[in-house]
């Protein structure tokens, strides 16, 4: 366990450099800026609609995935590219322990930044609408989406140096395009899984505002979300463990 903790801390330091904090911190704050520049003096219903539109179209669809996929892909990908991963696996540390440490660190780094964006965005809405009921659900939905992206892109970053390009294609072609047209594929869209958790936990009035494409065929249900996340994480840990045991590290 001490070794896994050391690996996780070292990975966090690697992922959260000053430049990345500034870059991704700015990215996740852009939805808040959009929320602030909305004109007029809207009523409570219009404010909620603006919050839903911005959180869907700018935060969950763009800022959150980009941050999560790039940080997650770097958790193992950077070490393999620098040829330092082989030194790590030569130590008497179980491969599954390394996998859990890397996944945990990637999730923590991405959630720190994405959670900050979700917190500020929801705080701005809460202050404008005097309604703080959406803050907790938004943070929970952000955590779920970030965790699923981590489960997908940590192993992908290990497998290919083009993980960022593939990840961007996944987000903007698969999720934004194909899944929007074929709703049965909703469970393959991490941000939709997280958004379904947000809707499930938020006040029921949000149901009449959320756009159909935001949920695809997913039902806002916490029980289903927990199962989906558990499956993604179990498969990811198993895959990374297997790759560390079998794939050439050079």
C-alpha positions, 0 to 999 in steps of 0.5 A, a space after each residue: 500500500 505504501 508503494 501504491 501511495 508513492 506512485 499515486 503522489 508522484 503521478 499527481 505531481 506529474 499531472 498537475 504542473 503549473 502550466 496544466 493547472 492554468 490551461 485546464 483551469 481556464 478551460 473549465 471556467 469558460 462555461 461560467 463566463 458564458 453564464 455570466 455574460 447572459 444578458 437581460 434580467 431573466 426570471 428563475 425559470 430562465 436562469 435555470 434554463 441558461 444553467 442547464 444549457 451551459 452545463 450541457 453544451 459547454 461544460 459536460 460536452 467540451 471542458 470536462 472531457 478534454 481535461 479528463 482525457 488529456 490528464 488520464 492519457 498522460 498517467 501511463 502514457 508519459 512514463 512509457 514515452 519517457 521509458 521510465 515505466 520499465 523501472 517501476 514495474 521491475 520493483 516487487 509491486 503487484 501490477 494491479 496495485 500500480 493500475 489502481 494507483 495510476 487510475 486513482 491519481 488520474 481521477 484525482 487530478 482531473 476531478 480537482 480541475 473539473 470539480 473546480 469548474 463545476 463548483 464555480 459554475 454552480 456557485 454563480 448560478 446559485 448566487 444569481 438565482 438564490 438556489 443552491 440545490 444544484 451544487 451538490 448534484 453537479 459536483 456528483 455528476 462531474 465526479 461520475 463523468 470524470 471517473 468514467 473518462 479516466 477508466 477509458 483513457 488511462 489504458 488508451 494512453 498506455 496503448 498508443 501515443 495518439 491517445 489525445 487525438 483518438 480521445 478528441 475524436 471519441 468526444 466530438 465524433 462518437 459522443 457528440 455525433 454518433 451517440 446523439 443519433 443512436 440513443 441506445 449507445 448512451 452508456 458509451 458516452 461518459 459525460 452522459 453517464 455523469 449528466 444522468 447522475 446529475 439529473 437524478 440528484 437534482 430537483 425534479 423541475 430540471 426534467 422538463 428543461 434537459 434536452 433529449 440528446 443530453 441523456 440519450 437512452 439513459 435513465 436518471 437513476 443513481 443505482 444504474 449509474 453506480 453499476 455502470 461506473 463499477 463496470 467501467 472501473 473494474 474493466 479498466 483495472 483489469 485491462 491495465 493490470 493485464 497490459 502491465 504484465 504482458 505488453 512490451 514496455 520499451 
